[in-house]
Amino acid sequence: MDKYGGIHLGENRSPHSETVMNLMEDIRSIDDLEFDTREVLATVHRTGRPLIVTVDGRPDVVILPAEKLPTKMTAMRAAVELATVET
């Protein structure tokens, strides 16, 4: 883990490195989104990772690149099916 809260896999990153959360980049306040929307969205597109937007210090919404949505939806459906089978 680096001093900014991110876990880095080195220069030879795995294809799954976008799933590693960086606390300094991946959690932003609603004020950041309001005042610097383009920069916040540029970060989401640059990293390919979901971004958590907080309101009053609590998670409120998640923003992710549109091209990642089908993959995330598939993973969520699989998790729900697995949870249903296990109970």
PyMOL Python script that loads the backbone (N, CA, C, O; Angstrom):
from pymol import cmd

cmd.read_pdbstr("""\
ATOM      1  N   MET A   1       0.859  -1.166   0.000  1.00  0.00           N
ATOM      2  CA  MET A   1       0.000   0.000   0.000  1.00  0.00           C
ATOM      3  C   MET A   1       0.907   1.231   0.000  1.00  0.00           C
ATOM      4  O   MET A   1       1.913   1.274   0.708  1.00  0.00           O
ATOM      5  N   ASP A   2       0.539   2.227  -0.800  1.00  0.00           N
ATOM      6  CA  ASP A   2       1.347   3.436  -0.834  1.00  0.00           C
ATOM      7  C   ASP A   2       0.828   4.464   0.168  1.00  0.00           C
ATOM      8  O   ASP A   2      -0.160   4.219   0.859  1.00  0.00           O
ATOM      9  N   LYS A   3       1.494   5.611   0.245  1.00  0.00           N
ATOM     10  CA  LYS A   3       1.118   6.623   1.232  1.00  0.00           C
ATOM     11  C   LYS A   3      -0.239   7.252   0.961  1.00  0.00           C
ATOM     12  O   LYS A   3      -0.778   7.943   1.825  1.00  0.00           O
ATOM     13  N   TYR A   4      -0.804   7.025  -0.227  1.00  0.00           N
ATOM     14  CA  TYR A   4      -2.109   7.585  -0.566  1.00  0.00           C
ATOM     15  C   TYR A   4      -3.244   6.593  -0.382  1.00  0.00           C
ATOM     16  O   TYR A   4      -4.394   6.905  -0.693  1.00  0.00           O
ATOM     17  N   GLY A   5      -2.941   5.416   0.114  1.00  0.00           N
ATOM     18  CA  GLY A   5      -3.989   4.439   0.364  1.00  0.00           C
ATOM     19  C   GLY A   5      -4.235   3.474  -0.770  1.00  0.00           C
ATOM     20  O   GLY A   5      -5.150   2.655  -0.689  1.00  0.00           O
ATOM     21  N   GLY A   6      -3.438   3.545  -1.835  1.00  0.00           N
ATOM     22  CA  GLY A   6      -3.625   2.650  -2.973  1.00  0.00           C
ATOM     23  C   GLY A   6      -2.730   1.440  -2.880  1.00  0.00           C
ATOM     24  O   GLY A   6      -1.647   1.496  -2.297  1.00  0.00           O
ATOM     25  N   ILE A   7      -3.174   0.374  -3.441  1.00  0.00           N
ATOM     26  CA  ILE A   7      -2.369  -0.838  -3.519  1.00  0.00           C
ATOM     27  C   ILE A   7      -1.916  -0.947  -4.955  1.00  0.00           C
ATOM     28  O   ILE A   7      -2.735  -1.104  -5.860  1.00  0.00           O
ATOM     29  N   HIS A   8      -0.613  -0.865  -5.171  1.00  0.00           N
ATOM     30  CA  HIS A   8      -0.097  -0.872  -6.532  1.00  0.00           C
ATOM     31  C   HIS A   8       0.542  -2.212  -6.852  1.00  0.00           C
ATOM     32  O   HIS A   8       1.199  -2.817  -6.006  1.00  0.00           O
ATOM     33  N   LEU A   9       0.347  -2.661  -8.061  1.00  0.00           N
ATOM     34  CA  LEU A   9       0.856  -3.944  -8.491  1.00  0.00           C
ATOM     35  C   LEU A   9       2.133  -3.794  -9.305  1.00  0.00           C
ATOM     36  O   LEU A   9       2.563  -4.744  -9.959  1.00  0.00           O
ATOM     37  N   GLY A  10       2.744  -2.616  -9.275  1.00  0.00           N
ATOM     38  CA  GLY A  10       3.969  -2.385 -10.034  1.00  0.00           C
ATOM     39  C   GLY A  10       3.656  -1.965 -11.458  1.00  0.00           C
ATOM     40  O   GLY A  10       2.495  -1.827 -11.844  1.00  0.00           O
ATOM     41  N   GLU A  11       4.704  -1.766 -12.222  1.00  0.00           N
ATOM     42  CA  GLU A  11       4.546  -1.300 -13.596  1.00  0.00           C
ATOM     43  C   GLU A  11       3.863  -2.345 -14.480  1.00  0.00           C
ATOM     44  O   GLU A  11       3.129  -1.992 -15.403  1.00  0.00           O
ATOM     45  N   ASN A  12       4.099  -3.612 -14.205  1.00  0.00           N
ATOM     46  CA  ASN A  12       3.476  -4.688 -14.986  1.00  0.00           C
ATOM     47  C   ASN A  12       2.152  -5.054 -14.335  1.00  0.00           C
ATOM     48  O   ASN A  12       2.022  -6.100 -13.699  1.00  0.00           O
ATOM     49  N   ARG A  13       1.201  -4.200 -14.501  1.00  0.00           N
ATOM     50  CA  ARG A  13      -0.092  -4.404 -13.848  1.00  0.00           C
ATOM     51  C   ARG A  13      -0.861  -5.550 -14.476  1.00  0.00           C
ATOM     52  O   ARG A  13      -0.790  -5.798 -15.679  1.00  0.00           O
ATOM     53  N   SER A  14      -1.589  -6.231 -13.631  1.00  0.00           N
ATOM     54  CA  SER A  14      -2.462  -7.311 -14.072  1.00  0.00           C
ATOM     55  C   SER A  14      -3.643  -6.719 -14.827  1.00  0.00           C
ATOM     56  O   SER A  14      -3.976  -5.553 -14.615  1.00  0.00           O
ATOM     57  N   PRO A  15      -4.297  -7.499 -15.717  1.00  0.00           N
ATOM     58  CA  PRO A  15      -5.496  -7.000 -16.386  1.00  0.00           C
ATOM     59  C   PRO A  15      -6.606  -6.672 -15.400  1.00  0.00           C
ATOM     60  O   PRO A  15      -7.559  -5.974 -15.745  1.00  0.00           O
ATOM     61  N   HIS A  16      -6.490  -7.167 -14.185  1.00  0.00           N
ATOM     62  CA  HIS A  16      -7.518  -6.927 -13.175  1.00  0.00           C
ATOM     63  C   HIS A  16      -7.149  -5.773 -12.251  1.00  0.00           C
ATOM     64  O   HIS A  16      -7.818  -5.563 -11.239  1.00  0.00           O
ATOM     65  N   SER A  17      -6.096  -5.017 -12.576  1.00  0.00           N
ATOM     66  CA  SER A  17      -5.626  -3.970 -11.674  1.00  0.00           C
ATOM     67  C   SER A  17      -6.648  -2.866 -11.488  1.00  0.00           C
ATOM     68  O   SER A  17      -6.582  -2.143 -10.494  1.00  0.00           O
ATOM     69  N   GLU A  18      -7.595  -2.708 -12.411  1.00  0.00           N
ATOM     70  CA  GLU A  18      -8.592  -1.660 -12.211  1.00  0.00           C
ATOM     71  C   GLU A  18      -9.520  -1.979 -11.057  1.00  0.00           C
ATOM     72  O   GLU A  18     -10.281  -1.113 -10.625  1.00  0.00           O
ATOM     73  N   THR A  19      -9.479  -3.212 -10.541  1.00  0.00           N
ATOM     74  CA  THR A  19     -10.332  -3.555  -9.417  1.00  0.00           C
ATOM     75  C   THR A  19      -9.701  -3.168  -8.091  1.00  0.00           C
ATOM     76  O   THR A  19     -10.364  -3.225  -7.056  1.00  0.00           O
ATOM     77  N   VAL A  20      -8.425  -2.772  -8.102  1.00  0.00           N
ATOM     78  CA  VAL A  20      -7.751  -2.371  -6.877  1.00  0.00           C
ATOM     79  C   VAL A  20      -8.136  -0.930  -6.576  1.00  0.00           C
ATOM     80  O   VAL A  20      -7.880  -0.029  -7.374  1.00  0.00           O
ATOM     81  N   MET A  21      -8.743  -0.725  -5.438  1.00  0.00           N
ATOM     82  CA  MET A  21      -9.239   0.601  -5.076  1.00  0.00           C
ATOM     83  C   MET A  21      -8.108   1.486  -4.571  1.00  0.00           C
ATOM     84  O   MET A  21      -7.238   1.041  -3.823  1.00  0.00           O
ATOM     85  N   ASN A  22      -8.136   2.743  -4.992  1.00  0.00           N
ATOM     86  CA  ASN A  22      -7.209   3.753  -4.501  1.00  0.00           C
ATOM     87  C   ASN A  22      -8.047   4.747  -3.710  1.00  0.00           C
ATOM     88  O   ASN A  22      -8.869   5.469  -4.276  1.00  0.00           O
ATOM     89  N   LEU A  23      -7.835   4.780  -2.401  1.00  0.00           N
ATOM     90  CA  LEU A  23      -8.695   5.586  -1.532  1.00  0.00           C
ATOM     91  C   LEU A  23      -8.660   7.073  -1.872  1.00  0.00           C
ATOM     92  O   LEU A  23      -9.660   7.765  -1.685  1.00  0.00           O
ATOM     93  N   MET A  24      -7.537   7.575  -2.364  1.00  0.00           N
ATOM     94  CA  MET A  24      -7.430   8.998  -2.683  1.00  0.00           C
ATOM     95  C   MET A  24      -8.138   9.343  -3.988  1.00  0.00           C
ATOM     96  O   MET A  24      -8.621  10.465  -4.141  1.00  0.00           O
ATOM     97  N   GLU A  25      -8.212   8.412  -4.924  1.00  0.00           N
ATOM     98  CA  GLU A  25      -8.837   8.677  -6.222  1.00  0.00           C
ATOM     99  C   GLU A  25     -10.267   8.183  -6.316  1.00  0.00           C
ATOM    100  O   GLU A  25     -11.064   8.766  -7.051  1.00  0.00           O
ATOM    101  N   ASP A  26     -10.610   7.146  -5.611  1.00  0.00           N
ATOM    102  CA  ASP A  26     -11.868   6.444  -5.844  1.00  0.00           C
ATOM    103  C   ASP A  26     -12.992   6.819  -4.883  1.00  0.00           C
ATOM    104  O   ASP A  26     -14.098   6.289  -4.990  1.00  0.00           O
ATOM    105  N   ILE A  27     -12.724   7.716  -3.959  1.00  0.00           N
ATOM    106  CA  ILE A  27     -13.770   8.227  -3.073  1.00  0.00           C
ATOM    107  C   ILE A  27     -13.685   9.744  -3.121  1.00  0.00           C
ATOM    108  O   ILE A  27     -12.654  10.328  -2.788  1.00  0.00           O
ATOM    109  N   ARG A  28     -14.777  10.379  -3.539  1.00  0.00           N
ATOM    110  CA  ARG A  28     -14.814  11.845  -3.659  1.00  0.00           C
ATOM    111  C   ARG A  28     -16.116  12.362  -3.056  1.00  0.00           C
ATOM    112  O   ARG A  28     -17.117  11.647  -3.012  1.00  0.00           O
ATOM    113  N   SER A  29     -16.093  13.581  -2.605  1.00  0.00           N
ATOM    114  CA  SER A  29     -17.288  14.179  -2.017  1.00  0.00           C
ATOM    115  C   SER A  29     -18.200  14.732  -3.109  1.00  0.00           C
ATOM    116  O   SER A  29     -17.771  14.952  -4.241  1.00  0.00           O
ATOM    117  N   ILE A  30     -19.435  14.946  -2.757  1.00  0.00           N
ATOM    118  CA  ILE A  30     -20.387  15.557  -3.688  1.00  0.00           C
ATOM    119  C   ILE A  30     -19.910  16.957  -4.064  1.00  0.00           C
ATOM    120  O   ILE A  30     -20.162  17.413  -5.179  1.00  0.00           O
ATOM    121  N   ASP A  31     -19.227  17.642  -3.152  1.00  0.00           N
ATOM    122  CA  ASP A  31     -18.689  18.967  -3.459  1.00  0.00           C
ATOM    123  C   ASP A  31     -17.625  18.885  -4.555  1.00  0.00           C
ATOM    124  O   ASP A  31     -17.593  19.731  -5.448  1.00  0.00           O
ATOM    125  N   ASP A  32     -16.745  17.860  -4.492  1.00  0.00           N
ATOM    126  CA  ASP A  32     -15.753  17.662  -5.562  1.00  0.00           C
ATOM    127  C   ASP A  32     -16.455  17.474  -6.897  1.00  0.00           C
ATOM    128  O   ASP A  32     -16.063  18.057  -7.908  1.00  0.00           O
ATOM    129  N   LEU A  33     -17.494  16.654  -6.887  1.00  0.00           N
ATOM    130  CA  LEU A  33     -18.233  16.392  -8.121  1.00  0.00           C
ATOM    131  C   LEU A  33     -18.897  17.665  -8.640  1.00  0.00           C
ATOM    132  O   LEU A  33     -18.888  17.924  -9.844  1.00  0.00           O
ATOM    133  N   GLU A  34     -19.465  18.449  -7.750  1.00  0.00           N
ATOM    134  CA  GLU A  34     -20.142  19.671  -8.155  1.00  0.00           C
ATOM    135  C   GLU A  34     -19.165  20.711  -8.721  1.00  0.00           C
ATOM    136  O   GLU A  34     -19.441  21.333  -9.747  1.00  0.00           O
ATOM    137  N   PHE A  35     -18.039  20.893  -8.056  1.00  0.00           N
ATOM    138  CA  PHE A  35     -17.130  21.971  -8.437  1.00  0.00           C
ATOM    139  C   PHE A  35     -16.109  21.578  -9.497  1.00  0.00           C
ATOM    140  O   PHE A  35     -15.548  22.449 -10.162  1.00  0.00           O
ATOM    141  N   ASP A  36     -15.857  20.284  -9.666  1.00  0.00           N
ATOM    142  CA  ASP A  36     -14.838  19.862 -10.633  1.00  0.00           C
ATOM    143  C   ASP A  36     -15.296  18.597 -11.361  1.00  0.00           C
ATOM    144  O   ASP A  36     -14.577  17.599 -11.420  1.00  0.00           O
ATOM    145  N   THR A  37     -16.503  18.663 -11.910  1.00  0.00           N
ATOM    146  CA  THR A  37     -17.129  17.508 -12.547  1.00  0.00           C
ATOM    147  C   THR A  37     -16.249  16.898 -13.631  1.00  0.00           C
ATOM    148  O   THR A  37     -16.074  15.680 -13.671  1.00  0.00           O
ATOM    149  N   ARG A  38     -15.699  17.719 -14.498  1.00  0.00           N
ATOM    150  CA  ARG A  38     -14.884  17.188 -15.610  1.00  0.00           C
ATOM    151  C   ARG A  38     -13.667  16.422 -15.101  1.00  0.00           C
ATOM    152  O   ARG A  38     -13.325  15.374 -15.648  1.00  0.00           O
ATOM    153  N   GLU A  39     -13.009  16.932 -14.060  1.00  0.00           N
ATOM    154  CA  GLU A  39     -11.835  16.251 -13.521  1.00  0.00           C
ATOM    155  C   GLU A  39     -12.227  14.935 -12.861  1.00  0.00           C
ATOM    156  O   GLU A  39     -11.532  13.930 -13.016  1.00  0.00           O
ATOM    157  N   VAL A  40     -13.329  14.935 -12.130  1.00  0.00           N
ATOM    158  CA  VAL A  40     -13.796  13.710 -11.477  1.00  0.00           C
ATOM    159  C   VAL A  40     -14.133  12.653 -12.530  1.00  0.00           C
ATOM    160  O   VAL A  40     -13.741  11.494 -12.396  1.00  0.00           O
ATOM    161  N   LEU A  41     -14.852  13.050 -13.565  1.00  0.00           N
ATOM    162  CA  LEU A  41     -15.192  12.095 -14.630  1.00  0.00           C
ATOM    163  C   LEU A  41     -13.950  11.641 -15.391  1.00  0.00           C
ATOM    164  O   LEU A  41     -13.866  10.483 -15.801  1.00  0.00           O
ATOM    165  N   ALA A  42     -12.994  12.535 -15.583  1.00  0.00           N
ATOM    166  CA  ALA A  42     -11.743  12.156 -16.252  1.00  0.00           C
ATOM    167  C   ALA A  42     -11.011  11.087 -15.439  1.00  0.00           C
ATOM    168  O   ALA A  42     -10.419  10.169 -16.006  1.00  0.00           O
ATOM    169  N   THR A  43     -11.052  11.207 -14.114  1.00  0.00           N
ATOM    170  CA  THR A  43     -10.427  10.202 -13.255  1.00  0.00           C
ATOM    171  C   THR A  43     -11.101   8.844 -13.433  1.00  0.00           C
ATOM    172  O   THR A  43     -10.423   7.821 -13.528  1.00  0.00           O
ATOM    173  N   VAL A  44     -12.433   8.832 -13.478  1.00  0.00           N
ATOM    174  CA  VAL A  44     -13.165   7.576 -13.666  1.00  0.00           C
ATOM    175  C   VAL A  44     -12.770   6.933 -14.996  1.00  0.00           C
ATOM    176  O   VAL A  44     -12.529   5.727 -15.056  1.00  0.00           O
ATOM    177  N   HIS A  45     -12.704   7.727 -16.048  1.00  0.00           N
ATOM    178  CA  HIS A  45     -12.344   7.183 -17.364  1.00  0.00           C
ATOM    179  C   HIS A  45     -10.881   6.751 -17.417  1.00  0.00           C
ATOM    180  O   HIS A  45     -10.553   5.735 -18.030  1.00  0.00           O
ATOM    181  N   ARG A  46     -10.011   7.512 -16.780  1.00  0.00           N
ATOM    182  CA  ARG A  46      -8.580   7.186 -16.799  1.00  0.00           C
ATOM    183  C   ARG A  46      -8.290   5.898 -16.043  1.00  0.00           C
ATOM    184  O   ARG A  46      -7.509   5.067 -16.506  1.00  0.00           O
ATOM    185  N   THR A  47      -8.916   5.728 -14.882  1.00  0.00           N
ATOM    186  CA  THR A  47      -8.624   4.556 -14.057  1.00  0.00           C
ATOM    187  C   THR A  47      -9.446   3.335 -14.451  1.00  0.00           C
ATOM    188  O   THR A  47      -9.000   2.199 -14.289  1.00  0.00           O
ATOM    189  N   GLY A  48     -10.662   3.579 -14.975  1.00  0.00           N
ATOM    190  CA  GLY A  48     -11.554   2.465 -15.289  1.00  0.00           C
ATOM    191  C   GLY A  48     -12.221   1.883 -14.058  1.00  0.00           C
ATOM    192  O   GLY A  48     -12.946   0.893 -14.150  1.00  0.00           O
ATOM    193  N   ARG A  49     -11.977   2.496 -12.898  1.00  0.00           N
ATOM    194  CA  ARG A  49     -12.545   1.983 -11.656  1.00  0.00           C
ATOM    195  C   ARG A  49     -13.793   2.770 -11.264  1.00  0.00           C
ATOM    196  O   ARG A  49     -13.929   3.939 -11.624  1.00  0.00           O
ATOM    197  N   PRO A  50     -14.706   2.129 -10.526  1.00  0.00           N
ATOM    198  CA  PRO A  50     -15.853   2.860  -9.993  1.00  0.00           C
ATOM    199  C   PRO A  50     -15.387   3.937  -9.019  1.00  0.00           C
ATOM    200  O   PRO A  50     -14.343   3.796  -8.383  1.00  0.00           O
ATOM    201  N   LEU A  51     -16.154   5.000  -8.907  1.00  0.00           N
ATOM    202  CA  LEU A  51     -15.857   6.089  -7.987  1.00  0.00           C
ATOM    203  C   LEU A  51     -17.029   6.230  -7.033  1.00  0.00           C
ATOM    204  O   LEU A  51     -18.179   6.303  -7.466  1.00  0.00           O
ATOM    205  N   ILE A  52     -16.748   6.268  -5.746  1.00  0.00           N
ATOM    206  CA  ILE A  52     -17.784   6.431  -4.729  1.00  0.00           C
ATOM    207  C   ILE A  52     -17.914   7.915  -4.426  1.00  0.00           C
ATOM    208  O   ILE A  52     -16.925   8.587  -4.135  1.00  0.00           O
ATOM    209  N   VAL A  53     -19.135   8.422  -4.496  1.00  0.00           N
ATOM    210  CA  VAL A  53     -19.406   9.819  -4.164  1.00  0.00           C
ATOM    211  C   VAL A  53     -20.057   9.841  -2.786  1.00  0.00           C
ATOM    212  O   VAL A  53     -21.039   9.142  -2.535  1.00  0.00           O
ATOM    213  N   THR A  54     -19.489  10.661  -1.896  1.00  0.00           N
ATOM    214  CA  THR A  54     -20.019  10.754  -0.543  1.00  0.00           C
ATOM    215  C   THR A  54     -20.827  12.029  -0.349  1.00  0.00           C
ATOM    216  O   THR A  54     -20.557  13.056  -0.971  1.00  0.00           O
ATOM    217  N   VAL A  55     -21.810  11.943   0.516  1.00  0.00           N
ATOM    218  CA  VAL A  55     -22.600  13.095   0.954  1.00  0.00           C
ATOM    219  C   VAL A  55     -22.536  13.080   2.481  1.00  0.00           C
ATOM    220  O   VAL A  55     -22.886  12.085   3.116  1.00  0.00           O
ATOM    221  N   ASP A  56     -22.094  14.176   3.051  1.00  0.00           N
ATOM    222  CA  ASP A  56     -21.917  14.265   4.500  1.00  0.00           C
ATOM    223  C   ASP A  56     -21.035  13.139   5.030  1.00  0.00           C
ATOM    224  O   ASP A  56     -21.277  12.605   6.112  1.00  0.00           O
ATOM    225  N   GLY A  57     -19.996  12.781   4.248  1.00  0.00           N
ATOM    226  CA  GLY A  57     -19.033  11.773   4.675  1.00  0.00           C
ATOM    227  C   GLY A  57     -19.489  10.333   4.540  1.00  0.00           C
ATOM    228  O   GLY A  57     -18.766   9.420   4.938  1.00  0.00           O
ATOM    229  N   ARG A  58     -20.662  10.113   3.993  1.00  0.00           N
ATOM    230  CA  ARG A  58     -21.185   8.741   3.837  1.00  0.00           C
ATOM    231  C   ARG A  58     -21.339   8.403   2.366  1.00  0.00           C
ATOM    232  O   ARG A  58     -21.720   9.267   1.576  1.00  0.00           O
ATOM    233  N   PRO A  59     -21.052   7.163   1.975  1.00  0.00           N
ATOM    234  CA  PRO A  59     -21.235   6.774   0.569  1.00  0.00           C
ATOM    235  C   PRO A  59     -22.670   6.995   0.131  1.00  0.00           C
ATOM    236  O   PRO A  59     -23.606   6.662   0.858  1.00  0.00           O
ATOM    237  N   ASP A  60     -22.844   7.556  -1.059  1.00  0.00           N
ATOM    238  CA  ASP A  60     -24.192   7.846  -1.559  1.00  0.00           C
ATOM    239  C   ASP A  60     -24.433   7.198  -2.915  1.00  0.00           C
ATOM    240  O   ASP A  60     -25.423   6.487  -3.086  1.00  0.00           O
ATOM    241  N   VAL A  61     -23.550   7.429  -3.881  1.00  0.00           N
ATOM    242  CA  VAL A  61     -23.695   6.846  -5.210  1.00  0.00           C
ATOM    243  C   VAL A  61     -22.333   6.381  -5.719  1.00  0.00           C
ATOM    244  O   VAL A  61     -21.283   6.759  -5.200  1.00  0.00           O
ATOM    245  N   VAL A  62     -22.397   5.544  -6.757  1.00  0.00           N
ATOM    246  CA  VAL A  62     -21.184   5.064  -7.412  1.00  0.00           C
ATOM    247  C   VAL A  62     -21.268   5.444  -8.885  1.00  0.00           C
ATOM    248  O   VAL A  62     -22.299   5.259  -9.531  1.00  0.00           O
ATOM    249  N   ILE A  63     -20.177   5.973  -9.398  1.00  0.00           N
ATOM    250  CA  ILE A  63     -20.074   6.312 -10.821  1.00  0.00           C
ATOM    251  C   ILE A  63     -19.064   5.348 -11.431  1.00  0.00           C
ATOM    252  O   ILE A  63     -17.990   5.133 -10.870  1.00  0.00           O
ATOM    253  N   LEU A  64     -19.410   4.768 -12.581  1.00  0.00           N
ATOM    254  CA  LEU A  64     -18.463   3.918 -13.276  1.00  0.00           C
ATOM    255  C   LEU A  64     -18.552   4.158 -14.768  1.00  0.00           C
ATOM    256  O   LEU A  64     -19.583   4.606 -15.270  1.00  0.00           O
ATOM    257  N   PRO A  65     -17.464   3.859 -15.487  1.00  0.00           N
ATOM    258  CA  PRO A  65     -17.496   4.044 -16.934  1.00  0.00           C
ATOM    259  C   PRO A  65     -18.596   3.184 -17.552  1.00  0.00           C
ATOM    260  O   PRO A  65     -18.780   2.030 -17.162  1.00  0.00           O
ATOM    261  N   ALA A  66     -19.319   3.740 -18.506  1.00  0.00           N
ATOM    262  CA  ALA A  66     -20.457   3.039 -19.114  1.00  0.00           C
ATOM    263  C   ALA A  66     -20.051   1.697 -19.716  1.00  0.00           C
ATOM    264  O   ALA A  66     -20.826   0.742 -19.671  1.00  0.00           O
ATOM    265  N   GLU A  67     -18.850   1.613 -20.277  1.00  0.00           N
ATOM    266  CA  GLU A  67     -18.441   0.350 -20.899  1.00  0.00           C
ATOM    267  C   GLU A  67     -18.215  -0.752 -19.874  1.00  0.00           C
ATOM    268  O   GLU A  67     -18.161  -1.926 -20.243  1.00  0.00           O
ATOM    269  N   LYS A  68     -18.080  -0.406 -18.594  1.00  0.00           N
ATOM    270  CA  LYS A  68     -17.899  -1.404 -17.530  1.00  0.00           C
ATOM    271  C   LYS A  68     -19.237  -1.932 -17.004  1.00  0.00           C
ATOM    272  O   LYS A  68     -19.268  -2.963 -16.332  1.00  0.00           O
ATOM    273  N   LEU A  69     -20.332  -1.246 -17.298  1.00  0.00           N
ATOM    274  CA  LEU A  69     -21.628  -1.610 -16.740  1.00  0.00           C
ATOM    275  C   LEU A  69     -22.058  -3.046 -17.069  1.00  0.00           C
ATOM    276  O   LEU A  69     -22.466  -3.764 -16.155  1.00  0.00           O
ATOM    277  N   PRO A  70     -21.987  -3.497 -18.324  1.00  0.00           N
ATOM    278  CA  PRO A  70     -22.410  -4.881 -18.592  1.00  0.00           C
ATOM    279  C   PRO A  70     -21.629  -5.911 -17.781  1.00  0.00           C
ATOM    280  O   PRO A  70     -22.212  -6.879 -17.293  1.00  0.00           O
ATOM    281  N   THR A  71     -20.333  -5.719 -17.632  1.00  0.00           N
ATOM    282  CA  THR A  71     -19.511  -6.653 -16.860  1.00  0.00           C
ATOM    283  C   THR A  71     -19.910  -6.636 -15.396  1.00  0.00           C
ATOM    284  O   THR A  71     -20.026  -7.687 -14.765  1.00  0.00           O
ATOM    285  N   LYS A  72     -20.118  -5.440 -14.856  1.00  0.00           N
ATOM    286  CA  LYS A  72     -20.507  -5.317 -13.440  1.00  0.00           C
ATOM    287  C   LYS A  72     -21.884  -5.924 -13.204  1.00  0.00           C
ATOM    288  O   LYS A  72     -22.107  -6.581 -12.187  1.00  0.00           O
ATOM    289  N   MET A  73     -22.810  -5.711 -14.137  1.00  0.00           N
ATOM    290  CA  MET A  73     -24.159  -6.277 -13.990  1.00  0.00           C
ATOM    291  C   MET A  73     -24.110  -7.803 -14.013  1.00  0.00           C
ATOM    292  O   MET A  73     -24.800  -8.461 -13.233  1.00  0.00           O
ATOM    293  N   THR A  74     -23.302  -8.361 -14.899  1.00  0.00           N
ATOM    294  CA  THR A  74     -23.145  -9.815 -14.969  1.00  0.00           C
ATOM    295  C   THR A  74     -22.590 -10.353 -13.655  1.00  0.00           C
ATOM    296  O   THR A  74     -23.066 -11.367 -13.144  1.00  0.00           O
ATOM    297  N   ALA A  75     -21.589  -9.677 -13.114  1.00  0.00           N
ATOM    298  CA  ALA A  75     -20.992 -10.113 -11.852  1.00  0.00           C
ATOM    299  C   ALA A  75     -22.005 -10.025 -10.710  1.00  0.00           C
ATOM    300  O   ALA A  75     -22.063 -10.915  -9.861  1.00  0.00           O
ATOM    301  N   MET A  76     -22.803  -8.953 -10.686  1.00  0.00           N
ATOM    302  CA  MET A  76     -23.810  -8.817  -9.634  1.00  0.00           C
ATOM    303  C   MET A  76     -24.878  -9.900  -9.746  1.00  0.00           C
ATOM    304  O   MET A  76     -25.304 -10.459  -8.736  1.00  0.00           O
ATOM    305  N   ARG A  77     -25.314 -10.198 -10.973  1.00  0.00           N
ATOM    306  CA  ARG A  77     -26.313 -11.265 -11.149  1.00  0.00           C
ATOM    307  C   ARG A  77     -25.763 -12.600 -10.672  1.00  0.00           C
ATOM    308  O   ARG A  77     -26.464 -13.368 -10.012  1.00  0.00           O
ATOM    309  N   ALA A  78     -24.512 -12.874 -11.004  1.00  0.00           N
ATOM    310  CA  ALA A  78     -23.884 -14.126 -10.579  1.00  0.00           C
ATOM    311  C   ALA A  78     -23.790 -14.192  -9.055  1.00  0.00           C
ATOM    312  O   ALA A  78     -24.023 -15.246  -8.463  1.00  0.00           O
ATOM    313  N   ALA A  79     -23.454 -13.082  -8.427  1.00  0.00           N
ATOM    314  CA  ALA A  79     -23.359 -13.054  -6.957  1.00  0.00           C
ATOM    315  C   ALA A  79     -24.724 -13.289  -6.324  1.00  0.00           C
ATOM    316  O   ALA A  79     -24.827 -13.999  -5.324  1.00  0.00           O
ATOM    317  N   VAL A  80     -25.768 -12.704  -6.891  1.00  0.00           N
ATOM    318  CA  VAL A  80     -27.128 -12.893  -6.362  1.00  0.00           C
ATOM    319  C   VAL A  80     -27.548 -14.354  -6.532  1.00  0.00           C
ATOM    320  O   VAL A  80     -28.129 -14.941  -5.619  1.00  0.00           O
ATOM    321  N   GLU A  81     -27.262 -14.937  -7.682  1.00  0.00           N
ATOM    322  CA  GLU A  81     -27.611 -16.344  -7.912  1.00  0.00           C
ATOM    323  C   GLU A  81     -26.866 -17.251  -6.952  1.00  0.00           C
ATOM    324  O   GLU A  81     -27.436 -18.199  -6.411  1.00  0.00           O
ATOM    325  N   LEU A  82     -25.595 -16.962  -6.742  1.00  0.00           N
ATOM    326  CA  LEU A  82     -24.788 -17.764  -5.821  1.00  0.00           C
ATOM    327  C   LEU A  82     -25.330 -17.644  -4.393  1.00  0.00           C
ATOM    328  O   LEU A  82     -25.431 -18.639  -3.675  1.00  0.00           O
ATOM    329  N   ALA A  83     -25.672 -16.438  -3.994  1.00  0.00           N
ATOM    330  CA  ALA A  83     -26.219 -16.223  -2.647  1.00  0.00           C
ATOM    331  C   ALA A  83     -27.547 -16.960  -2.490  1.00  0.00           C
ATOM    332  O   ALA A  83     -27.830 -17.498  -1.420  1.00  0.00           O
ATOM    333  N   THR A  84     -28.358 -16.990  -3.538  1.00  0.00           N
ATOM    334  CA  THR A  84     -29.646 -17.678  -3.502  1.00  0.00           C
ATOM    335  C   THR A  84     -29.445 -19.167  -3.352  1.00  0.00           C
ATOM    336  O   THR A  84     -30.179 -19.816  -2.607  1.00  0.00           O
ATOM    337  N   VAL A  85     -28.466 -19.722  -4.041  1.00  0.00           N
ATOM    338  CA  VAL A  85     -28.181 -21.160  -3.988  1.00  0.00           C
ATOM    339  C   VAL A  85     -27.645 -21.539  -2.601  1.00  0.00           C
ATOM    340  O   VAL A  85     -27.967 -22.610  -2.086  1.00  0.00           O
ATOM    341  N   GLU A  86     -26.837 -20.673  -2.003  1.00  0.00           N
ATOM    342  CA  GLU A  86     -26.219 -20.986  -0.717  1.00  0.00           C
ATOM    343  C   GLU A  86     -27.201 -20.922   0.447  1.00  0.00           C
ATOM    344  O   GLU A  86     -26.942 -21.520   1.491  1.00  0.00           O
ATOM    345  N   THR A  87     -28.319 -20.216   0.300  1.00  0.00           N
ATOM    346  CA  THR A  87     -29.248 -20.083   1.433  1.00  0.00           C
ATOM    347  C   THR A  87     -30.339 -21.109   1.408  1.00  0.00           C
ATOM    348  O   THR A  87     -31.194 -21.123   2.294  1.00  0.00           O
TER     349      THR A  87
END
""", "prot")
cmd.dss("prot")
cmd.show_as("cartoon", "prot")
cmd.util.cbc("prot")
cmd.orient("prot")
